[in-house]
Amino acid sequence: MIKNILILNMTRMGDLVQSTPSIIGLSKQYPNASITLMVTSAFEEFSKKIPCVDKRVVFDINQLLNKEDKSKTLWIDVYKYLESLLFKLNGEKYDLIINLSHSKLSALMISYLNIKNMRGFGCDENGDRITLDPWMQYFGIEPFNRELNPFNLVEIFTRSAGAAPEETPIKLLNNDIDMKSIAKIVEKDRLNDNDLLIGIQAGSSLEGRRWSPESFAQLADGLVENLDAKIVLLGVHSEKELAEKIILYSAHRENIIDLTGKTNIDQLTALVVRCSYIITNDTGTMHVAAALGTTIVGLFFAHAHPYETAPYSPGHLIFQARIPCAPCSYGVVCNNIVCIHKVNWEHLLLMIENHFIEGSWRSIDAVSNLSEVNIYETYIGYDHRLRLRPLIKNLLTLNDFFREIYSNHWMRFLGVVGPSQTSCYSIGDLLMVDYDCSSIIDLSKQLEVKSCALKDIIKIALQGICFADEIIFLCSEKTSTEITKIESLSNNIELLDQRINQIGLIHPEIKPIADIYIKRKENFQGSDTIQLSKETRNCYKILIEEGESLNDLLESVSKELKTAYFDNSIPQLAPLA
C-alpha cells in the first residue's frame, strides 16, 4: 500500500507548474497517501501554489556555495548538508518516489534513498543513471529528435508518473488573498474592473528566446490605440532594463504599468488572473497563465519549441518561425537569431483584435499566406490530447508527416493510462485538415527510402536475436572454446547496434526508434551473461515490433494521402474542441 510519496522537482517555476497534473494524478491514484514535494530554495514560496501537496522539503545547497570564488567552497560542508538531508528523508520511509528532475544529483540522491518503487530518473549500483519507465526513456531521447516529437512535456511527465493527463488539468492554487495583494497596485494605477488589461512578459531565461523590445513596444501601442487597453509589464528585477526599453520606444507610455521586479508570487498570480491576455515568450509566467485560465499569445524563438512546452490548456495562440533551423538544437548558441524577425507585431495585433471581437482564434487574410511562420492554436484533439492546430495551412513536410504517425506509434508502445486514445478519424484525415497535402507526391520517393531503412533495421534486429539465442545456448558450456565464441558473438551484437545507430543518423525521421532501442539497453544491470542476452533479445524483439508498426503506418498513411490527392477529396471534420 502506498502511504508516503516523495516527488523531486528541483528545476524552474515553469517546470513546477507543468508538474501539477502529475501531482494531482498521484493524489487521485492514492487518495490516502501523503505527498511530499522537494523544491529548490528559489521556488519555496511558489511551491505553496502547487495543489495536492501535504509537505514540502526545501533543497538549499546554494547557501553553502561561494558564488564569487568556487575554490573557497567548503565541499565537506556540502557533503554534510546532503548527508543530513538524505538521512532525514530516509527516516520518512517513502513508499514511492517520483523524480521529475533530470540532473545527475537528483538521480544520485534517489540511489542513496534506495526506494524500490521509483519512477523517473535514478541510478544503478554503479552510479550510472537509469530510466526504467518507458515515458522517461522517451524523454531521454526526445531532445535529440525534437522536430518529430508530438508530445507536450506535461503529458510525458504525467504519464511517467502513472497518471492520465486528460483527467488531470494543469492547475495552481489561487484565492482571495492573492487579489487583495494587488489592491495598492489597482488603486495607484487607477485600474477599473472594466479596463482591458493586457500583460506582457518580455523577458525569458535565455536572451535568445526574447522578442525585441521594439516589437513589444509597437504591439503595446497598437493595443492601446485600437482596443483602449492598459498594458502591464511583468518580470523579475533582472529584466528591468528590458522593460525600460519598451517604455522608451512606446508612444503611449502613460498607458503602460511597469511592475518588473515589483511583484511577489501572490501578486503575480493575481495580476495574471486580472489580465485578459498575456503576451509572452516561453516563460514560467506563460505556464502560470495557462494554469489560471488567462488567454496566452506565446512567442517561441531559438530553442523554445511549442510541441514541447506550449501552454497546456486549450484556446491559446502560438507564433513560431517556420524555417529549417527552428527550433535550435539544445546546446547550440546562435549568433544570428533570424527567427525573432519572422514574427511581425502587426500580425499579433490583428489576431488579438479579431479574437477580442469574435472570442475565438482563426486565420485572417493578413496571415493566411505567411510561409515562414507557424501560427498554432492549442486545442483538445479527438484523441483527448492537447494538440496544436495550424492556422496557416502550409505544405506538408516529412517532419509533419512523421510527427503525426509517431503520435499514434508511441501511444501504443510506451503505454497509456486512462481513457482510450482512439481517434474517430484517421491520421490521414487529421493531416489533410491541418496541412496542404498536395506535397505527398513529391514526398513519396523519400517515404519509400525511409520504409527501406526501417526494413533494414528489422533485418538487423532479427540477426541480433539469432546471436543472442546462440549466446544463451553456448553459456551452458564451460570450455574456453565456447567462451571465445561467446565473446565473438557479443562483438557481433555491438557491430549490429552500431549499424542501427548509423541508420538512425542517416535517416533522422526514423532515428527515434533507433535511439530508444539504445536507451533501453543502457538500463541493463548486473553481469549475468544469460540474463543480459535474454534482455538483449527482448530489446531486439521490441525493435522489430516497432519497426514493423511504424512502417505499416508510413505506408498506409502515404497511400491514404495519395488516394485523397488523386480523388481531390479533403475530409470535413466536425468542429475541433
C-alpha positions as CSV (number, residue, x, y, z in Angstrom):
1,M,0.0,0.0,0.0
2,I,1.3,3.5,-0.9
3,K,1.1,5.8,2.1
4,N,4.0,8.2,1.6
5,I,5.1,9.7,-1.7
6,L,8.1,11.9,-2.4
7,I,8.3,14.0,-5.6
8,L,11.6,15.7,-6.7
9,N,11.2,18.7,-8.9
10,M,14.3,20.8,-8.4
11,T,14.0,22.9,-11.6
12,R,12.3,26.2,-12.5
13,M,8.9,27.8,-11.9
14,G,7.5,26.7,-15.3
15,D,8.5,23.1,-14.6
16,L,6.8,23.2,-11.3
17,V,3.6,24.4,-12.9
18,Q,3.9,21.7,-15.6
19,S,4.2,19.1,-12.9
20,T,0.8,19.8,-11.4
21,P,-1.1,17.3,-13.5
22,S,1.4,14.6,-12.3
23,I,0.8,15.6,-8.6
24,I,-2.9,15.8,-9.0
25,G,-3.0,12.5,-10.8
26,L,-1.0,10.8,-8.0
27,S,-3.3,12.2,-5.4
28,K,-6.2,10.6,-7.3
29,Q,-4.4,7.3,-7.6
30,Y,-3.5,7.2,-3.9
31,P,-6.1,9.3,-2.1
32,N,-4.9,8.3,1.4
33,A,-1.3,8.9,0.7
34,S,0.8,11.9,2.0
35,I,2.6,13.7,-0.8
36,T,5.9,15.5,-0.2
37,L,7.4,17.9,-2.8
38,M,11.1,18.7,-2.8
39,V,12.0,22.0,-4.5
40,T,14.9,24.3,-4.5
41,S,15.0,27.3,-2.2
42,A,14.4,29.7,-5.1
43,F,10.9,28.4,-5.5
44,E,10.0,27.6,-2.0
45,E,7.3,30.3,-1.9
46,F,5.9,29.5,-5.3
47,S,5.6,25.8,-4.4
48,K,2.8,26.8,-2.0
49,K,0.7,27.3,-5.1
50,I,1.0,23.7,-6.1
51,P,-2.2,21.7,-5.3
52,C,-2.4,18.3,-3.5
53,V,0.9,18.7,-1.7
54,D,0.9,17.9,2.0
55,K,4.5,18.6,2.9
56,R,7.5,20.4,1.4
57,V,11.2,19.8,1.6
58,V,13.5,22.7,0.6
59,F,16.8,21.8,-1.1
60,D,19.1,24.8,-0.4
61,I,22.6,23.8,-1.4
62,N,23.3,27.4,-2.7
63,Q,23.7,28.6,0.9
64,L,26.9,26.6,1.1
65,L,28.4,27.7,-2.2
66,N,30.9,30.6,-2.6
67,K,29.5,32.3,-5.7
68,E,32.4,34.7,-6.0
69,D,35.1,32.1,-5.7
70,K,34.1,28.5,-6.1
71,S,37.5,27.3,-4.9
72,K,36.6,28.7,-1.5
73,T,33.5,26.5,-1.2
74,L,33.9,24.0,1.6
75,W,32.8,20.8,0.0
76,I,32.9,19.0,3.3
77,D,30.0,21.3,4.4
78,V,28.1,20.4,1.1
79,Y,28.6,16.7,1.8
80,K,27.4,17.1,5.4
81,Y,24.3,19.0,4.3
82,L,23.4,16.3,1.7
83,E,24.1,13.6,4.2
84,S,21.9,15.2,6.8
85,L,19.0,15.9,4.3
86,L,19.1,12.4,2.9
87,F,19.2,10.9,6.4
88,K,16.0,12.8,7.3
89,L,14.3,11.7,4.1
90,N,15.2,8.1,4.8
91,G,13.5,8.4,8.1
92,E,10.2,9.3,6.4
93,K,10.1,5.8,4.8
94,Y,8.7,6.7,1.4
95,D,6.8,4.0,-0.4
96,L,7.0,5.7,-3.8
97,I,9.4,8.3,-5.3
98,I,8.9,10.3,-8.4
99,N,11.9,12.1,-9.9
100,L,10.8,14.8,-12.3
101,S,14.3,16.4,-12.2
102,H,16.7,15.1,-14.8
103,S,20.0,16.1,-13.1
104,K,22.7,13.6,-12.0
105,L,22.5,15.0,-8.5
106,S,18.8,14.1,-8.1
107,A,19.5,10.6,-9.6
108,L,22.3,10.1,-7.0
109,M,20.0,11.2,-4.2
110,I,17.4,8.7,-5.2
111,S,20.1,6.0,-5.3
112,Y,21.0,6.8,-1.7
113,L,17.4,6.6,-0.6
114,N,17.2,3.1,-2.1
115,I,13.4,3.2,-2.6
116,K,12.5,0.3,-4.8
117,N,9.3,1.8,-6.1
118,M,10.8,4.6,-8.2
119,R,9.6,6.4,-11.3
120,G,11.6,8.9,-13.3
121,F,15.4,9.2,-13.3
122,G,17.5,7.1,-11.0
123,C,20.9,5.5,-10.6
124,D,22.1,1.9,-10.6
125,E,24.5,0.4,-8.1
126,N,27.5,1.8,-10.1
127,G,26.2,5.3,-10.1
128,D,25.1,5.2,-13.8
129,R,21.8,6.9,-14.5
130,I,18.9,4.7,-15.4
131,T,15.4,5.3,-16.7
132,L,13.2,2.3,-16.3
133,D,9.9,4.0,-17.1
134,P,9.1,3.9,-20.9
135,W,7.9,7.5,-20.9
136,M,11.1,8.7,-19.2
137,Q,13.1,6.6,-21.7
138,Y,11.3,8.5,-24.4
139,F,12.0,11.8,-22.6
140,G,15.7,10.8,-22.6
141,I,15.8,10.6,-26.4
142,E,13.4,13.5,-27.2
143,P,16.0,16.3,-27.1
144,F,17.8,14.6,-30.0
145,N,14.6,14.2,-32.0
146,R,12.7,17.4,-31.2
147,E,11.3,18.1,-34.6
148,L,9.5,14.7,-34.6
149,N,8.1,14.9,-31.0
150,P,4.3,15.2,-30.8
151,F,4.0,15.3,-27.0
152,N,3.9,18.2,-24.6
153,L,6.3,17.7,-21.7
154,V,3.4,17.9,-19.3
155,E,2.0,14.8,-21.0
156,I,5.3,12.9,-20.8
157,F,5.8,13.7,-17.1
158,T,2.2,12.9,-16.2
159,R,2.3,9.5,-18.0
160,S,5.6,8.7,-16.4
161,A,4.0,9.2,-13.0
162,G,1.4,6.7,-14.0
163,A,-1.4,9.2,-14.3
164,A,-3.7,10.3,-17.3
165,P,-3.1,13.9,-18.3
166,E,-6.6,14.0,-19.8
167,E,-8.1,13.7,-16.3
168,T,-5.6,16.0,-14.5
169,P,-5.5,19.6,-15.9
170,I,-2.7,22.0,-15.2
171,K,-3.7,24.0,-12.1
172,L,-2.4,26.4,-9.4
173,L,-4.0,27.4,-6.1
174,N,-5.4,31.0,-6.3
175,N,-7.5,32.7,-3.6
176,D,-8.9,36.0,-2.3
177,I,-5.6,36.7,-0.6
178,D,-3.9,37.0,-4.0
179,M,-6.5,39.5,-5.2
180,K,-6.1,41.6,-2.0
181,S,-2.4,41.6,-2.6
182,I,-2.7,43.8,-5.6
183,A,-5.2,46.3,-4.1
184,K,-2.5,49.0,-3.8
185,I,-1.4,48.4,-7.4
186,V,-5.1,48.7,-8.6
187,E,-5.5,52.0,-6.6
188,K,-2.2,53.5,-7.6
189,D,-2.6,52.8,-11.3
190,R,-6.3,53.6,-11.3
191,L,-7.3,50.2,-12.7
192,N,-11.1,49.8,-13.1
193,D,-12.9,46.4,-13.4
194,N,-13.9,47.3,-17.0
195,D,-10.4,48.1,-18.1
196,L,-8.9,45.8,-20.7
197,L,-5.7,44.8,-19.0
198,I,-3.1,43.0,-21.1
199,G,0.1,41.6,-19.6
200,I,3.5,41.5,-21.4
201,Q,6.3,39.2,-20.2
202,A,9.2,40.4,-22.4
203,G,12.0,38.5,-20.6
204,S,12.9,34.9,-20.6
205,S,15.5,32.6,-19.0
206,L,17.6,32.8,-22.2
207,E,18.2,36.1,-24.0
208,G,17.9,34.4,-27.5
209,R,14.3,33.4,-26.8
210,R,13.2,37.1,-26.5
211,W,11.3,39.1,-29.0
212,S,12.8,42.6,-29.4
213,P,11.7,45.4,-27.0
214,E,10.9,47.5,-30.1
215,S,8.4,44.9,-31.3
216,F,6.8,44.7,-27.8
217,A,6.5,48.5,-27.7
218,Q,4.9,48.7,-31.2
219,L,2.4,46.0,-30.2
220,A,1.6,47.7,-27.0
221,D,0.9,51.0,-28.8
222,G,-1.4,49.2,-31.2
223,L,-3.3,47.6,-28.4
224,V,-3.7,50.9,-26.7
225,E,-4.8,52.7,-29.8
226,N,-7.1,50.0,-31.2
227,L,-8.5,48.4,-28.1
228,D,-8.0,51.1,-25.5
229,A,-6.0,48.6,-23.5
230,K,-3.8,49.2,-20.5
231,I,-0.5,47.3,-20.5
232,V,1.2,45.8,-17.5
233,L,4.9,44.7,-17.8
234,L,5.7,41.6,-15.8
235,G,9.0,40.0,-15.0
236,V,11.8,39.7,-12.4
237,H,14.2,42.5,-11.4
238,S,16.9,41.4,-13.8
239,E,14.5,42.2,-16.7
240,K,14.0,45.8,-15.5
241,E,16.3,47.2,-18.3
242,L,14.2,45.4,-20.9
243,A,11.0,46.9,-19.5
244,E,12.6,50.4,-19.6
245,K,13.4,50.0,-23.3
246,I,9.8,49.0,-24.1
247,I,8.6,52.2,-22.3
248,L,11.2,54.3,-24.1
249,Y,10.2,53.0,-27.5
250,S,6.5,53.4,-26.8
251,A,4.4,56.3,-27.9
252,H,1.8,55.6,-25.2
253,R,3.9,55.1,-22.2
254,E,1.3,56.6,-20.0
255,N,-0.8,53.5,-20.6
256,I,2.0,51.1,-19.6
257,I,2.4,50.0,-16.0
258,D,5.9,48.7,-15.2
259,L,5.8,46.1,-12.5
260,T,9.0,44.2,-13.4
261,G,10.8,43.2,-10.2
262,K,7.9,44.7,-8.1
263,T,5.6,41.7,-7.5
264,N,5.7,38.7,-5.2
265,I,4.2,35.4,-6.1
266,D,0.7,36.2,-4.8
267,Q,0.7,39.5,-6.7
268,L,1.9,37.8,-9.9
269,T,-0.8,35.2,-9.9
270,A,-3.5,37.8,-9.1
271,L,-2.3,40.1,-11.9
272,V,-2.2,37.2,-14.4
273,V,-5.9,36.4,-13.5
274,R,-6.8,40.1,-13.9
275,C,-5.3,40.2,-17.4
276,S,-7.5,39.3,-20.4
277,Y,-4.4,38.3,-22.4
278,I,-0.8,37.5,-21.6
279,I,1.7,38.1,-24.4
280,T,4.9,36.3,-23.5
281,N,8.0,34.4,-24.7
282,D,8.3,30.8,-23.5
283,T,8.4,31.6,-19.7
284,G,7.3,30.4,-16.3
285,T,4.7,33.2,-16.4
286,M,3.2,31.7,-19.5
287,H,2.6,28.4,-17.7
288,V,1.2,30.3,-14.7
289,A,-1.3,31.9,-17.1
290,A,-2.2,28.5,-18.6
291,A,-2.9,27.2,-15.1
292,L,-5.1,30.2,-14.1
293,G,-7.1,30.4,-17.3
294,T,-5.8,33.6,-18.9
295,T,-5.6,33.6,-22.7
296,I,-2.0,33.4,-23.9
297,V,-0.3,34.7,-27.0
298,G,3.0,32.8,-26.9
299,L,6.2,33.6,-28.8
300,F,8.6,30.7,-29.4
301,F,12.1,31.5,-30.6
302,A,15.5,29.9,-30.6
303,H,15.5,26.7,-28.5
304,A,11.8,27.1,-27.5
305,H,9.5,24.6,-29.2
306,P,5.7,24.7,-28.9
307,Y,5.3,20.9,-29.3
308,E,7.3,20.5,-26.1
309,T,6.3,23.5,-23.9
310,A,3.2,25.1,-25.3
311,P,0.8,26.2,-22.6
312,Y,-1.0,23.1,-21.5
313,S,-4.6,24.1,-21.9
314,P,-6.8,24.9,-24.9
315,G,-7.5,28.2,-26.6
316,H,-4.1,29.8,-26.7
317,L,-2.2,31.3,-29.7
318,I,1.4,30.4,-30.6
319,F,3.8,32.1,-33.0
320,Q,7.0,30.3,-34.2
321,A,9.2,30.8,-37.2
322,R,8.8,28.1,-39.9
323,I,12.4,27.9,-41.0
324,P,14.7,24.9,-41.3
325,C,16.8,25.7,-38.2
326,A,13.8,26.3,-35.9
327,P,13.9,25.3,-33.1
328,C,17.6,25.4,-32.4
329,S,19.1,22.2,-31.0
330,Y,19.9,22.2,-27.3
331,G,23.5,23.3,-26.7
332,V,23.6,25.4,-29.9
333,V,24.5,29.1,-29.4
334,C,23.1,31.0,-32.4
335,N,24.8,34.2,-33.3
336,N,22.2,35.2,-35.9
337,I,18.8,34.7,-34.4
338,V,16.7,35.3,-37.5
339,C,13.6,33.6,-36.1
340,I,12.7,36.5,-34.0
341,H,12.4,38.7,-37.1
342,K,10.0,36.4,-38.8
343,V,7.2,37.3,-36.4
344,N,5.6,40.7,-37.0
345,W,3.9,42.7,-34.3
346,E,1.2,43.8,-36.7
347,H,0.1,40.2,-37.2
348,L,-0.2,39.7,-33.4
349,L,-2.2,42.8,-33.1
350,L,-4.6,41.8,-35.9
351,M,-5.1,38.3,-34.4
352,I,-5.7,39.7,-30.9
353,E,-8.2,42.3,-32.2
354,N,-10.1,39.6,-34.1
355,H,-10.1,37.3,-31.1
356,F,-11.3,40.1,-28.8
357,I,-14.3,40.7,-31.2
358,E,-15.1,37.1,-32.1
359,G,-14.0,35.3,-29.0
360,S,-12.0,32.6,-30.9
361,W,-8.8,32.3,-32.9
362,R,-8.9,31.9,-36.7
363,S,-6.8,32.6,-39.7
364,I,-7.3,36.0,-41.2
365,D,-6.3,37.3,-44.6
366,A,-3.2,39.2,-43.3
367,V,-1.6,36.0,-42.1
368,S,-3.0,33.3,-44.4
369,N,-0.1,33.4,-46.9
370,L,2.8,33.6,-44.4
371,S,5.2,30.8,-45.5
372,E,7.9,31.4,-42.8
373,V,5.7,31.5,-39.8
374,N,3.8,28.8,-37.8
375,I,0.7,30.1,-36.1
376,Y,-1.0,27.4,-33.9
377,E,-4.0,27.3,-31.6
378,T,-3.9,24.9,-28.7
379,Y,-6.9,22.6,-28.6
380,I,-8.1,19.2,-27.2
381,G,-8.0,16.7,-30.0
382,Y,-10.1,13.7,-30.9
383,D,-7.6,11.5,-29.1
384,H,-8.2,13.6,-25.9
385,R,-4.7,15.0,-26.0
386,L,-3.6,18.7,-26.1
387,R,-2.7,19.4,-29.7
388,L,-1.5,22.3,-31.9
389,R,-3.8,23.3,-34.8
390,P,-2.0,25.2,-37.6
391,L,-4.0,28.3,-38.5
392,I,-1.9,28.6,-41.7
393,K,-2.3,25.6,-44.0
394,N,1.4,25.1,-45.0
395,L,2.7,22.4,-47.3
396,L,3.1,19.0,-45.6
397,T,6.7,18.2,-44.8
398,L,8.4,14.9,-43.9
399,N,8.7,16.2,-40.3
400,D,4.9,17.0,-40.2
401,F,4.1,13.5,-41.6
402,F,6.3,11.6,-39.2
403,R,5.3,13.7,-36.1
404,E,1.7,12.7,-36.6
405,I,2.4,9.0,-37.2
406,Y,4.8,9.0,-34.2
407,S,1.9,10.3,-32.0
408,N,0.0,7.0,-32.8
409,H,3.1,4.9,-32.6
410,W,4.3,6.0,-29.2
411,M,0.9,5.9,-27.6
412,R,0.9,2.2,-28.5
413,F,4.4,1.3,-27.5
414,L,5.0,3.5,-24.4
415,G,1.8,2.6,-22.7
416,V,-1.3,4.7,-22.0
417,V,-3.1,5.2,-18.7
418,G,-6.7,6.4,-18.5
419,P,-9.3,6.8,-21.3
420,S,-8.9,5.2,-24.7
421,Q,-6.8,7.3,-27.0
422,T,-8.5,6.0,-30.2
423,S,-9.4,8.8,-32.6
424,C,-12.6,8.6,-34.7
425,Y,-10.6,10.0,-37.6
426,S,-7.6,8.6,-39.4
427,I,-4.1,10.0,-39.3
428,G,-4.6,11.0,-43.0
429,D,-7.8,12.9,-42.1
430,L,-6.0,14.9,-39.5
431,L,-3.1,15.7,-41.8
432,M,-5.4,16.8,-44.6
433,V,-7.3,19.2,-42.3
434,D,-4.1,20.8,-40.9
435,Y,-1.8,20.8,-44.0
436,D,-1.7,21.3,-47.7
437,C,-1.1,17.6,-48.6
438,S,-0.5,18.1,-52.3
439,S,3.2,17.7,-51.5
440,I,2.6,14.0,-50.8
441,I,3.5,13.1,-54.4
442,D,6.9,14.8,-54.0
443,L,7.3,13.2,-50.6
444,S,6.5,9.7,-51.8
445,K,10.0,8.9,-53.0
446,Q,11.5,10.0,-49.7
447,L,9.0,7.9,-47.8
448,E,9.9,4.9,-49.8
449,V,13.5,5.4,-48.8
450,K,12.5,5.7,-45.1
451,S,10.5,2.5,-45.5
452,C,13.5,0.6,-46.8
453,A,15.6,1.9,-43.9
454,L,13.0,0.6,-41.4
455,K,13.1,-2.8,-43.1
456,D,16.9,-2.8,-42.8
457,I,16.6,-2.2,-39.1
458,I,14.2,-5.1,-38.8
459,K,16.6,-7.4,-40.6
460,I,19.5,-6.3,-38.3
461,A,17.3,-6.9,-35.2
462,L,16.4,-10.4,-36.5
463,Q,20.1,-11.2,-36.8
464,G,20.6,-9.8,-33.3
465,I,18.0,-12.2,-31.9
466,C,19.9,-15.1,-33.6
467,F,23.2,-14.0,-32.0
468,A,21.5,-13.6,-28.5
469,D,19.9,-17.0,-28.8
470,E,23.3,-18.6,-29.7
471,I,25.0,-16.9,-26.7
472,I,22.3,-18.3,-24.4
473,F,22.8,-21.8,-25.8
474,L,26.6,-21.6,-25.5
475,C,26.5,-20.4,-21.9
476,S,25.6,-23.9,-20.8
477,E,29.1,-24.9,-22.0
478,K,32.2,-24.1,-19.8
479,T,35.0,-24.7,-22.2
480,S,37.4,-22.0,-23.3
481,T,36.4,-22.6,-26.9
482,E,32.8,-21.7,-26.1
483,I,33.9,-18.6,-24.2
484,T,35.8,-17.4,-27.3
485,K,32.6,-17.9,-29.4
486,I,30.5,-16.0,-26.9
487,E,33.0,-13.1,-27.0
488,S,32.8,-13.1,-30.8
489,L,29.0,-13.1,-30.8
490,S,29.0,-10.3,-28.3
491,N,31.3,-8.3,-30.6
492,N,28.9,-9.0,-33.4
493,I,26.0,-7.6,-31.4
494,E,27.9,-4.5,-30.8
495,L,28.5,-4.1,-34.5
496,L,24.8,-4.6,-35.2
497,D,24.0,-1.9,-32.7
498,Q,26.4,0.4,-34.4
499,R,24.7,-0.2,-37.7
500,I,21.3,0.5,-36.1
501,N,22.7,3.8,-34.8
502,Q,24.2,4.7,-38.2
503,I,20.9,4.1,-39.9
504,G,19.2,6.4,-37.4
505,L,21.8,9.1,-38.1
506,I,21.4,8.8,-41.9
507,H,17.6,8.8,-41.6
508,P,16.6,11.3,-38.9
509,E,12.9,10.5,-39.4
510,I,13.4,7.0,-38.0
511,K,16.1,7.9,-35.6
512,P,13.7,7.9,-32.6
513,I,13.1,4.2,-32.7
514,A,16.9,3.5,-33.1
515,D,17.6,5.9,-30.1
516,I,15.0,4.3,-27.8
517,Y,16.4,0.9,-28.6
518,I,19.8,2.1,-27.4
519,K,18.2,3.8,-24.4
520,R,16.6,0.5,-23.3
521,K,19.9,-1.3,-23.4
522,E,21.5,1.4,-21.3
523,N,19.3,0.2,-18.4
524,F,20.7,-3.3,-18.3
525,Q,22.1,-4.2,-14.9
526,G,24.3,-7.0,-13.5
527,S,26.8,-9.2,-15.2
528,D,24.9,-12.5,-15.7
529,T,25.6,-13.3,-19.4
530,I,22.4,-15.4,-19.9
531,Q,20.2,-12.7,-18.3
532,L,21.8,-9.9,-20.3
533,S,21.4,-11.9,-23.5
534,K,17.7,-12.5,-22.8
535,E,17.2,-8.8,-22.2
536,T,19.1,-8.0,-25.4
537,R,16.9,-10.5,-27.3
538,N,13.8,-8.8,-25.9
539,C,15.1,-5.3,-26.9
540,Y,15.6,-6.6,-30.5
541,K,12.1,-8.1,-30.4
542,I,10.5,-4.8,-29.4
543,L,12.6,-3.0,-32.1
544,I,11.2,-5.4,-34.7
545,E,7.6,-4.8,-33.5
546,E,8.2,-1.0,-33.5
547,G,9.8,-1.0,-36.9
548,E,7.0,-3.1,-38.5
549,S,4.3,-0.9,-36.8
550,L,5.9,2.3,-37.9
551,N,6.4,1.1,-41.4
552,D,2.8,0.0,-41.6
553,L,1.7,3.4,-40.5
554,L,4.1,5.1,-43.0
555,E,2.7,3.0,-45.9
556,S,-1.0,3.2,-45.0
557,V,-1.0,7.0,-44.3
558,S,1.0,7.7,-47.5
559,K,-1.5,5.6,-49.5
560,E,-4.4,7.4,-47.9
561,L,-3.0,10.8,-48.7
562,K,-2.2,9.9,-52.3
563,T,-5.7,8.5,-52.8
564,A,-7.2,11.6,-51.5
565,Y,-5.0,13.7,-53.7
566,F,-6.0,11.9,-56.9
567,D,-9.6,11.9,-55.9
568,N,-9.4,15.6,-54.9
569,S,-11.2,14.8,-51.6
570,I,-10.5,16.5,-48.3
571,P,-12.4,15.2,-45.2
572,Q,-14.8,17.5,-43.5
573,L,-14.2,17.1,-39.8
574,A,-16.6,18.3,-37.1
575,P,-15.5,21.5,-35.3
576,L,-12.4,20.9,-33.1
577,A,-12.6,21.2,-29.4
